[in-house]
Amino acid sequence: MERTRDVLIVGSGAAGGAAAVHLALAGHDVLTLERDAQPRIKPCGGGMAASVQQWFPFSLEPAVEQVIRRVDFSWCLEDPVVAELPGDAPFWIVRRERLDQLLADQAIQAGAERLAGVEVNAIRRDRDVWHVTTTDGRHWRGRAVVIADGSGSPWPQRLGLGAKQPQMATTMSVRLEGQGKLSDGTTRFEFGLVKQGFAWAFPLAGGVNIGVGSFIGKQDADPEQVLAQLLPDLGFPADAGIRQRGQLRVWNGHHRLDGNGIVVVGDAASLCDPFLAEGLRPALMSGCEAAQHLNRWLKGDVRDLRGYSRSMRERWGESMAWGRRIAQVFYRFPGVGYQLGIKRPTAPQRIAQILSGEMSYGDIAQRVIKRLLLQRN
């Protein structure tokens, strides 16, 4: 009979990888189950604050391809705003598939096991043991389970975790070879072309990740039309790049992220920032946080995993509650938001501080919302 593992992790992206690393380092028997048989290109932004390094005992820099020092904003490709980021709040761009592999390698080095090309089709609890089955008939037992298989995961709703009705952002991600007109160390945010959302361009080493996202409302914007205008402005053919459409779960309220020996992390937990679409930092944060609480639970130091949900609410959710309010106002009146928000002298620095974790949305939200609503009325 297959031995009972300490932890079964479904998904080996950033959140699952972070959890696997810390649980393995704590001495637990960890098995990660990954659906993709081979590493796949992930053209999502890949931006994260350098401050995430403090959560790991090894360097993340092998996955870092750019350090961002400048942000260019535009409205319908015009009305530019250029912001130099403060030196104490650096922002990293990583190639996501490289970061995921780095975390997986570190977890394996610490003693974890990883199986690729296995698709989970059943997760159930029987007495004190979780049972996970895959489409090819294989079966594993675990004392605990981590759900880390991204925005498309069916498991949070089936198992009563996270948002009952997730709010989905519609996205299009593009990976391009060459950097066009985008300079090293510079990111680009375009607000006017996307209805109720924005587009972004993040430089890699010898490439660019471009994304288009709509975050509230009907989300009927055509990302292909946006790209047909944005790509030539960045120095690329209108039809260039490897493209992936997606649905991204964004934060839409405080929800329970734990159950009896089970937690949900990363995009599957609907942690993505509803205003700036930042998903990598909360993915890594939740993976690390979940591992800490699972470690204590597996050792018998705590009776349940409720502390994980409480901690994520305090560390992330409280700020996102204000970020959601800002997004609802900004993206309904984006022209006003750009003039009164982005073009304010202090706004770019505030955005950098939010992305770096130095400041929360709550620190600025009431002033921002009041300014937008007063101008609109």
Helices and strands as residue ranges (DSSP letters): E 4-10, H 14-25, E 30-34, E 47-49, G 50-55, G 61-63, E 64-68, E 70-75, E 78-84, E 91-94, H 96-109, E 113-116, E 120-126, E 129-134, E 139-147, H 155-158, E 167-177, E 186-190, E 197-204, E 207-214, H 223-233, E 242-250, E 258-259, E 262-264, G 266-269, H 280-298, H 306-312, I 313-317, H 318-330, H 334-337, I 338-342, H 347-356, G 361-363, H 365-376
